[in-house]
Each structure stands twice: as structure tokens, then as C-alpha cells.
């Protein structure tokens, strides 16, 4: 799909950013705490928020990476203004799709605020927004992944790699973490520990960051949606990091529908608490280089993600 988009995006390079961005921006003020931001990210199922003053002028940005670091460092109750990224790269409301794509290519960030001439936030753009805008223009239909069909037809898909189809020896994982809790507030513990483990093994910080964010989303899904326990497995390879998160819970009836932003299988009591507004697959796809999700109703969900390592940052 991305190769198709690469070939056709040139036809729409003059598309104004206002046709690509999401104008419904969720933002926070500098006097909020990181714990409050953590809850906002979880409730809204997003990976970052711009920080604005009372005139909605941008003053910073906070991401899931910042939240993970705060959990590790023990300062989750610290003020946003003390830990936010202050030098924010922004898009201008007058930019076109050409400038948007160039900005994404230049920087490794997952989202960019859009500001007007007074630096007031008027929108936000993610890679998914760009892709969805192009798909809407082209009227393309998502083609079901043939590999997923093949794997689902296998009687022992829980024992095989979804990405390669080969038998997977989970006992040989470099990192294992049991998701054996049901407390929503504990979601993210495994992702944090995995990030620390990868850094201790010499994995470059950027790759470890992407792995942690994507794993955070998958771990949260197990806690909120599965109705069961689960596990995180990680395999460190010379050129990539391979992560598998699985559970044996109620499963997802329609994986393609679940991949859409906003879809949720969270029970009513979780929704009443403000959680479970989505399943985070957009963030997983954005952070990983290869993502595959399979599920059978009553048999659970398996998520596999592959992350290419930054060779210059490897030790």
C-alpha cells in the first residue's frame, strides 16, 4: 500500500495542509502534571499532545516517550512545563502536502502541530492522516493481507511467527514479561521494562523508543480488551528487534475493523472510566516497520511487530 502511495502522492503535492490535518486538537496547559497527560493519552488513544498557553499558542509538546521516561525516573507527578519538549517543529497553516511530506522525511517525529501566523494551534498531522487523505482522494480499497489468511488457516498459529510463518521458539526470547494483571493503571509497566532492557543491551535509543511506544499500546490492549492475561516476548536480532504480544482472551471478531481509529472492544465499565476509546493499532503501525495482527474469537489475539535497528546507534 505504501508503495502505491509513493507513486501517486506526487499528483496531490499541492493539497493544502488543512485537507490533511485533524482540526480537533487535544492539547494541555503547562501547569498540568505528566500523570494527567498519561491519562489523557490513554483515554484518547493518542501518542502525544501539544502544550499551549491560554491563547492556544504552542509552547511545547509531550509524547508517550516522555511519559515512559517519567515512569522510569519517578517524576510522573512533575509539571508538564518542566519536562516537555520546548523546541517544537510545527507546520504552517499555509503549507501544502509537499511541505508536510518533506517535514516527515526530515524529522523522525510521529506528529506535527499546525499553527497559524500567530503560532496558535489550528490542527495536527500524523503520517496516518497523510495516508488517509491520499486514500480518500484515490478511493482505494484496503486489500486483505494474504499472509494473515495463511496464518489463520494454520491449526497452530499461536506457535508460529505471523510475519515469517516459521515455527517460533518463545522459550528462546531475549526478554519475557507476563501481563498477569487487570489493573488499568499498571498498563505500560512491561513496555517500560522492555525499553530499559533494550538500552542495557546496546540497542540505540531511537529504536528502543519506537519499540516501547508500540509495545505500550499492545500491552494496554491486553489489559483493557482481552479479559485475560498475556505475555510480551522480544527477540534481539543483528538488524532488527522482533516483539510479540499475545493473549488467550476473547479475541477480536473483525481485525480489519479494529485497525480503524476509534474502534474498541472495551467493556462498558471501562468506558465509563474514560478508557478504551480505541485499540492503538495506528500507533503500532506508525512506530514499527512491520506489523501483523491475527485473532480468533475465543482464542485470543497475537500482535507481532518488527523494528529495523538504527545501525549507527548500535553498539
N, C-alpha and C positions, 0 to 999 in steps of 0.2 A: 504494500500500500504506500509506504513512504517513497519507494522508487517512482511510483506513478505520480505522486505529488511533486517530487523533484522535477519531473519532466514537464508538468503542466503549470507549476506555480508562476512561471515567467509570464503567462498570459494575464495574471492578476496583480502584477507588481505595483500598479498604480492604485490598487484598492486602498481607500483611506482606513487608518487605524480604527476609526470609530465603528467600522463594519466588522472588525475583528475582535475588539476588546469586549470585556464584560463590564458594563457600566455600573453594576450593582456591587460596589466595592465594600468589603468588610474591612474596617480599619480600627485601630486602637489609639488611645491617647498615651503620651509618655509616662503619665503617673500611674498607669496600670501595672500590675505585677506580672511576672513571667508565668506564674501559676494560672492567673486569669487568662492569659493568652493561650496557654496549653489547653484550657477548657474550650476556648473559642475555636481553636484549630480542630479539636476533636468533634465538637458539636457540628461545625460547618463542613467538616471533612475537607479542609484545605491545608496546604503546606507552608503558608506564610501570610503575613498581613503587613500592610504599610502602617507606619506610625505617623499620625497627623496632629497638628495643633488645633486650636479651637476654630481656626478659619479654614480648616481642612487642607492646609499647606503641608506638604510632606517634609518630615524631619528625620525619618529613619525607616527601617524595616526589620521584622523579626520572623525567623523561619523555624521549622521543626528542628533543624540542626542546632539552633540556639537553645531550644527547649531541652534537647537531649544533653547538651553541654551543661545546662543549668542543673539538670537532674544528677549528672555525674559530679558536678562541682559543689552541690549542696546549696545553691543560691536561687532555687526556684521561686522563692518569695521576694526576690530582688525586684527593683523597679525596672520597667522597660527602658527608660531613658538612660540607665546605667549600662545596659548590655546590648542594646540594639545596634545594628549597622547604620552608621550615620551618613556615610558617603554612598547614597543610593543612586544607582543608574536608572534613569527614567526615560520613557518615550514621550515625545511631544504629541499633543492632540492633532497637530498638522502633519505628522508623519504618515507615510504610506507603508504598504506591506513590504516594500523593498527595504525600508529602514528597519522595520520590525525584524525581518529575517537576518539582516546584517548585524543587528544588535544581539540576537540569539547566537549567531556564529562567533561573535567577538567575545562574549561573556558566557560563563557556564551556569548562569543563574536559571532558575526554573520559571520565574515570572518577573514582569516589569510593570511598575505603575505607569499610568499615562497621566500627564499633568498638562494644565493649560498654561497660558503665558504668565500667570501669577503663581505658578508652582502648586496650584490646588489640584488634588487628585480627582480625576474625572472617570477613571477606568483602570482596568488591569488586564494584562495579556499573558497567557501561558502558551506553551507550544501546542497544547491541545486546542486552545482557542483558534490558533492559526490553522491547524489541520481541519477542525470542524468548519471553519469559514470556507476553506477551499472545497471541502466535500459538499457543502451546501451549494456552492457555485456550480460544481460539476455534476451534482446529482448522482454521485457514485454510491453504490451499494456495497456494504461490507461483505466480503466473501468469507465463508466459514473456513477456519483453518483445518486443512486436511490432516495435519499431524494430530490435532485434537481428536478427530474422528477415529483415527487408527488406534490411538492410545485407549480411548474409551471402549473400543471393541476388544481390547486385551483383558482377559479374566483376572490378571494380577497387576493392574496398572498402579496400585499402591507400592509395588515392589520394583517399578521401572521408572527411569527418568522420562519425564514428559517431553523434554527438549530433544534428547537423542534417541529415545526408545529402548536404550540399553538397560540391562538389569543394574539396579543401584544398590550398592553395599552401604547402607546407612550406618552400620557399625564402624565404618572407617571414616566417619565425618571428623573433620578437624575441630568442629565446635558443635555442641549439642546443648539445647536449652528446652526443658519441659515447660509447656504452658499449662500448668496444673492449677490455675486459679480462675475464679469467676468474677473477681473484683475489678470493675472497670478502671478504677484508679491505679491499678498495677500494670495496665497495658503500657508497654514501652520498656519495661524492665529488661526483657530479653534483647531488644534492639540495642539498648544502651550497652549491655554486657558484650554483645557481638561487636559493636564498634570498638570498644576497649580492647577486645581480643585481637581484632584485625590490626589495630595500630601496634600492639605489642609484637605482632608477627612481621612487622615491617611493611605492611600494606600502606600505600600512600593515603594521606588524609582525605583527598577528594573522593577516591573510590570508597573508602570507609564511610564517608558521609552519605554517599548515594545508597550504599548497602543498608545503612542504619535507617534512613528515611523510608525506603521501600519495605524493609522488614517491620518497622513500626506499624505501617498500615496493615500488613498481613497479620501481625500478632494481634492487633486490635480487633480484626475481623473474627479471629478465633474466639476471643473473649466475649465479644458482643453478639455475634451472629450464629456461632456453631451450636451452642447448647452443649458443648463437650470440651474436653481438654485437647491439647495438641502438642506440637513439637516444632522446634526450629533446628534445621541441620545446615551446616555450612562446610563447603569443601574449598580449600585454597589451592588454586592451580597456578602454574607459572604465568599465564597471561590473563587469567580471569578469576573471579570469585563466583561460586555457584551456591545459591541459597534455596532451600526447600522448606516450606512451611505447610504443615498438614494437620488435619483434624479428622476425627471419625464421627462427626456430628450429623446434623440433619441434612446438610448438603444444600446446594443451590439448584432450583428447578430449571432455571434458564440462565446459563452463564453469559450469553450474549447480552441479555437484558441487564444483568448485574454489572457488566462492564460500563454501563451508562452512568454518568454522574447523577447522583441523587437517588439511585435505586438502593433499597435497603430491605433486609430480612429481619431487622431488629424487632424484638417483641414490643408490645405496647408499653410495658412498664419502663423499658429502656428509652423509648421515645419520649415518654412523659418526663424523664430526667433530662431530656435535651440531647441525648446521644443517638447514634445510629442513623444519621441523616444520609449516609452513603457508605460505600464499601471501599473507597480509596484505591480502586484499580487504576485510575488515571494517574495518580502519583507514582504507583508502582511501575507503570509503563514508562513514565517520564524519566524516572531515575535509573531504570535498568536498560540493558542493551538487548535483552531477550526475555520475554515474559510469556508464560503459558499457565493457564488455569483450567483444571478439569474438575468435574463434580458429578456424583450420582446421588440422587435423593436417598437419604437414609444411610449413606455410606461415607459422607464427608466431602472435604474439599482438599485439593492439593494445588499449591502455588509454587511454581519454580521460576527463579529469576537468575539471569546470568549478567555479570558486570565485567566489562573489559577493564583491565587494570591500566593505570597510568604508568607506563614503563619508566618515565623519567623520575617518577616519585618513588619507585620501588627500591628497596634496599637489597 
